């Protein structure tokens, strides 16, 4: 296992380089630069902008700019933001990543507590009215884009009913203790539901499918033939084996939620990595774009590794040698 983990960690380096090369090249090909666009001051001479572009290395060829960035990252320096003068990329990311982690964890929590029980019940009562209702909800959840689901939640639960706030992460500045905690949760409900909608639908279908497959297995029939009660068969045999692929998927899910939070945060004006990422794209803030891309890439790769490790932990038959 340890050798396998070490090999996978070593593979992270070329994979991160490949992803960063593609993203940097696409950013390089995009028209404009951080010093042009709507924010340009017509009263400032063009020579000033040209001098600034020279200082930032924006006039250098692609390979020179990319290798310079890779060299800085290898030294643990993600650079300075162009749009946020005087702020480092690390500082900007650290100021936003906590909010995105809260949102992702909350969405994952909603997915687990909603999807798994409904999936189990649907498998226990297949083709019932409740099962058809859960299946319909799953298909609707998969077919509804995040931004549209977010707008619907904002309209009904934010504007019409006024139950939840529709933007921001906290309402009371300087709150502490339980007041701060519940204020945070209150702001996380709508974006968390939006972000976790598709995942909830997917896990419901996975759980139902796995439970139905295992219920027809030989060892389940043997347990029933020995006189084991329905609940014992369900929780000791069926559910335990059905959770193996679900636990594996959870490793992928965390990295997916982090990257999927970009659109959700934009809809709810939530101050996380997603809104920072979109702002940086609009302003052509290349160091911040690359820094966030690096963080998201690492999260996805680590999630994939955790999925493989969890699979070996819950299923003793799996060996990575």
N, C-alpha and C positions, 0 to 999 in steps of 0.2 A: 504493500500500500504506500509506504513512504517513498519508495523509488518511483512509483507511478505519479504521486503528487509532485515530486521534484521534476520529473520529465515534463509534466503539464505546466509547471511554473516556468520552466525554461522555454517552452513553446510560446508563452505569453509575449516574449520579447519580439520575435519576428511578426507575430500577429498584430501586436500594437503598432509596430513600425508600418506594416502594410495598411492598416486602417488609417493611421495618421497621414500617410503619404497620399492616400486617395482624398481624404477630407481637405488637406492642405492644397492639393492640386485643384480641386473644385473651387475652393475659396480664391485661389490665384486666378482662375479663369473668369470668375464673376466680374462683371463690369463695375467700375468705380473703385474707390479705396476709402479709408477712414477720413481722409482730408477733403473729400468731395461730396456733393449731394446737397440736401436741403439745408443742412446746418452751416454751410459755408458763409462766411461774412464777406459781403462784396466790398467792404471798406478796407479789407486787409489786402495788401499787394500780393500778386501771384507769386512773387519771388519768396515770400515768407513761407507759403505752402510748399513750394519746391524745396526749400531748405529743410523744412520739417520732414518731408518725405525722404530726403536724403539721409537725415539723422536716423529715421526709423528703418532704413534699409528697404523701403518700398520700391525703389528703382532698381534693385538688384535682380538678377535672373532668378527663376524659380528654385533651381537647385541650391543656390547660395542661401536664399532665405530659409529653405527647408532644413538644410544642414545646420544653419545657425540656430534654428529653433530646437532641433534634436540635441545639439551640443548643450544648450542651456538646460533642457529637461534632464539630460544625463547628469548634470550637476545639481539637480534638485531645484531648479529655478524655472518657473513657468512664465516669467517675464512680467512686464507691466502693462496694464490696460491702456489703450490709446484713447478711448472715449472717457473713461474715468481717470482724469489726470491725477498722478500722484498715488494711485492705488495699485497694488500688485494683484496679479491674477489669483494667487493663493488666497489673499485676503478677501477678494470678492467671492470666490467660491466658498470659503469657510463661512462667510456671512449669510450665504443662501442655502448651503447644503443641508443644514439642520432642518429647515422648514420642509425641504423635499423629502428627507428621511422620515419625518413625522407623517407626511402625507402618504408615502409609500407603505409604511408599516400599518397605518390605519386602514388603507385600502386592502392590504393583504389580510388583516384581521377580519374585515367585513367579508372578504371572499371565503375564508375558512369557516366562519360561524354560520354563514348563510348557505354556501354551496354544498358542503359535506352533509349536513342533516337532510337537506331536501333531496340530494342525490341518493342517500340511503333509503329514505322513505319511498322515493319513486321506484327503487329496485325491489323493495318489499311489497309494494302495491303496483306492479306494472300494469299499464293500460287502464288504470283507474282515472277518474275525473281529475284527481290531484296530480297524477303523473302527466296527463295531457296538459294540464295547466302549467306545470313546471317545464315541460318541453317547449310549450309556446313561449314562456318567459325566456328560456335559454336562447331560442332562435331570434327573438326580438332583441335580446341583449347583444347577441353576436352581430346582428345586422345594423344596429344603431351606432353611428360614429360618436366618439367621445364628445366632440364639440357640440353636436346636436343634443345629446343626452344632458350635457351640462346646461345648455340654454333652457331646456324644458324644466329642469330642476330649479333653475334660477327664477323662471317665470312663476311656477306654481308654488314652490315652497319659500321663495324669497320675496317676490313681489305680491302675489295674491294672498298667501297665508301669513307671510312675515315671520315664519318660524325660525329661519336660519339666515345668517349674514351671507351676502353674495360676493364679497371680496375681502381681501386682506387675511391676516393670520391671527390677529388679536384686536379687540375693541378697546380694552382698558390699558393704557400705557402705565407701566410700573407696577402692575398687579403681580402678586406673589402667591405661593401656596395653592390651595384648592381653587381659589378664584381664578388664578392664571391657568390652572389645568383645565377647568371646565370651559373657560373662555376659548382655549385652544381647541378642545374637542368640538365646541359649538361651531367654530369656523372650519373644522375639518370634515364635517358631515357631508355637505353637498359635494365638494371636490373629491372626497374619499369614495362616495357612492359612484360618482362619474368615472373615476379611474378604475374602480374595482368591478364595474358592470360587466365588461367583456370577460374578465377572468372568472367572475362568479358563474357566468353562463357556461364557460368551457369546463370548469371543474364540476359543475352539476352533471354535465353529460358524461364526463370521464368517470365520475363516481358511480353513476347509474350503470354505465356499460360494464365497468369492472365487477361490480356486485353481481350483476346478472350472469356474467361469464363464470364467475367463481361458484355461484349457487348451483350450477350444473356440473361441477367437477366431481370426480370420483371420491375424493376425501371428504367432501361435504355430504355426499350421499351415504358414505360409510358412517360418518358421525351420527347422522339421523337414524340409520339402521341400528346403531348401538343404543338408541334410546336417549340421546342427548337432546335437551330441550331446545326450542326454537331460538331463545335469546342466547344460549351458550353457543349454538352453531353460528349465529349471526356475529357475535362480538369476538369469539375466540378463534374462529376459522375464517368466515367470509370477510368480515371487515378488516381483520389484520392483514390478510393477503391483498385485499383490494387497495389498501393504503400504500402499498409499495410503489406503484407508478405515480400516485398522487404526491408522495413525499419527494420523489425524484423531480417532479415538475415544479415543486416549490423552490428548488434551487434556481431554476431558470426564471421564475416569476419575479424575484426581487430585482434583478437587473432589468427585466422588461418593464416593471413598474417605474423604475427610475427614468428610463428613457421615454416611456409613455407619458410621464408627467408634464412634458413640454406643452402639449396642447391643452391639457386640463388646467394647468397653472395660468395659461394665457386667458382662457375663458373666464376664470374666477379672479383674475388679477392677483394671484397668490404669489407672494414674494419668495420664490424658490429658484432653483437652478434653471427651470424651464423658462421663466420670464426673463432671466438674465441671458440665457442662450438666445432667445428670440431678439432681445434688444441688441445683443452683440452682432447678430446676423444683419439686422437692419443698418447698424452703424459701421459695419465692416471692421469690427474690433477683433482682428485675427488672433491675437494672443489669448483672449478670453474664449473665443470659439474653440480653439485647439485645446485649451486647458479643460473645458467642460467635456469636449469630445473624448479626451483622454480618460477623465474620471468615469464617464458612462461606459466606455469600452472596457475598462478594468472591472467595473461592476458586473457587466455581462459575462466576461470571461471567468471571474470568480464564482458567479452564480452557476455557470456550467460545471465548474470543478466541484462545487458543493453538491450539485445534483448527482454527479457520479459517486462522490463519497457517501452521500446519504443512501444511495441505492445499494452500495456494498454493506452498509451498516444494517439496514432493515432486512436485507436478503442475504443470509450467510452463504448461499450458493454462489454468489458473485465473488470472484477473486481477481484482483488486479496485480498480476505478477509479470 
